[in-house]
């Protein structure tokens, strides 16, 4: 069973700092933050502190928000939908054909001025997730189970 650690205010501020540094988004979310042993961050309702977990067997709790490792902070699809509207940089607009390719799980060949590291992808008002930009290519991190088979 994955071990979940409740993050304290200092650790949450560090996450906010990483988000601001990467996407220029100043955020303050009204959630509790949990971290598993694989450095995945989950957000939960703060009322979770009222539950006694010692008698429960849990695989996960809350919504997967991001992962933090040596490459930086990588948002989940839902994380990009939370951060995207507030992001001031490292956001790439995709056209319809690029969006189709992205949702199928394909990497994209696309030049992006002023982009670095993990970027948020969007089509019109829809935020599609996170990819890693390097050398004119956006690497797709959409999991196989979340890919869409569209023509």
C-alpha atoms as one frame of an Amber mdcrd trajectory, in Angstrom:
protein
   0.000   0.000   0.000   1.400   3.425  -0.914   2.287   5.539   2.066   0.739
   9.003   2.014   2.289  11.928   3.838   0.279  15.035   4.679   2.297  18.061
   3.570   2.811  20.962   5.947   2.494  24.661   5.014   6.206  24.996   4.187
   6.066  22.042   1.768   2.888  23.406   0.162   4.547  26.814  -0.310   7.431
  25.051  -2.071   4.937  23.537  -4.530   3.388  26.985  -5.082   6.903  28.336
  -5.700   7.619  25.662  -8.320   4.309  26.419 -10.049   5.042  30.159 -10.075
   8.579  29.637 -11.365   7.502  27.287 -14.189   4.206  28.856 -15.284   4.136
  32.318 -13.692   0.915  31.391 -11.890   0.370  32.729  -8.402  -1.951  30.283
  -6.715  -3.367  29.495  -3.324  -5.545  26.411  -3.347  -7.970  25.593  -0.564
  -6.969  21.922  -0.438  -4.921  19.624   1.695  -1.874  18.166  -0.054  -0.685
  14.563   0.236   2.494  13.042  -1.185   3.110   9.359  -1.861   6.417   7.503
  -1.902   6.725   8.099  -5.680   6.654  11.922  -5.224   3.158  12.196  -6.635
   1.111  14.974  -5.077  -2.624  14.600  -4.476  -5.064  17.327  -3.437  -7.919
  16.581  -1.054 -10.598  18.383   0.873  -9.111  19.718   4.107 -11.791  17.886
   6.096  -9.810  14.700   5.464  -7.896  15.492   8.652 -11.007  14.391  10.580
 -10.676  10.789   9.335  -8.778   8.113  11.264  -6.730   6.350   8.559  -5.292
   3.743  10.917  -8.328   1.499  10.360  -8.595   1.990   6.607  -6.869   0.314
   3.674  -6.405   2.886   0.929  -4.697   2.800  -2.451  -5.031   6.520  -3.046
  -6.856   9.559  -1.765  -7.943  12.701  -3.565  -7.114  13.921  -7.041  -3.689
  13.429  -8.609  -2.306  16.960  -9.069   1.374  16.721 -10.008   4.657  14.880
  -9.728   7.895  16.449  -8.557  11.287  15.009  -9.455  14.723  16.053 -10.689
  13.240  17.178 -14.044  10.891  19.612 -12.317   7.182  19.741 -11.610   4.875
  17.907 -14.026   1.146  18.542 -13.738  -1.547  15.950 -14.281  -4.276  16.736
 -16.803  -6.465  17.940 -13.933  -3.543  19.896 -12.494  -3.102  21.679 -15.822
  -6.808  22.546 -15.790  -6.404  24.134 -12.350  -3.154  26.008 -13.108  -3.711
  26.744 -16.823  -6.147  29.670 -16.492  -3.685  31.442 -14.157  -0.520  30.597
 -16.114   1.412  33.502 -17.662   4.157  31.518 -19.424   4.989  28.072 -20.812
   1.474  27.651 -22.229   1.219  26.447 -25.827  -1.898  26.831 -27.968  -2.605
  23.854 -30.236  -4.660  23.883 -33.416  -7.280  21.204 -34.123  -4.898  18.783
 -35.885  -2.254  19.107 -33.165  -4.946  18.562 -30.515  -6.058  15.341 -32.222
  -2.475  14.069 -32.315  -1.940  15.026 -28.671  -5.093  13.255 -27.473  -3.987
  10.130 -29.360  -0.746  10.179 -27.359   1.615  11.401 -30.071   4.564  13.725
 -29.523   4.349  17.023 -31.413   6.862  18.834 -33.605   6.293  22.489 -32.715
   8.513  25.495 -32.236   7.807  27.514 -29.135   9.595  30.747 -28.354  10.308
  31.333 -24.673   9.240  27.793 -23.662  11.293  25.544 -21.441  10.744  22.413
 -19.426   7.211  21.262 -18.741   4.535  23.212 -20.580   0.754  23.369 -20.425
  -1.087  22.609 -23.655  -4.430  24.099 -24.559  -6.904  24.301 -27.391  -9.139
  27.372 -27.214 -10.428  27.304 -23.606  -9.617  23.637 -22.943  -6.451  22.682
 -21.077  -5.198  19.320 -22.327  -2.373  18.458 -19.974   1.364  18.769 -19.618
   4.206  17.992 -21.982   7.947  18.480 -21.909   9.359  20.904 -24.462  12.834
  20.283 -25.853  14.443  21.097 -29.220  11.260  21.915 -31.123   9.435  18.845
 -29.837   6.753  18.404 -27.186   6.929  15.029 -25.467   3.533  13.553 -24.640
   2.903  12.289 -21.106  -0.753  11.329 -21.524  -1.138   7.836 -20.066  -2.310
   5.045 -22.374  -5.563   4.667 -20.474  -6.373   8.368 -20.967  -5.665   8.556
 -24.686  -8.521   9.106 -27.104  -8.835   7.261 -30.394 -10.135   9.929 -32.766
  -9.770  10.371 -36.500
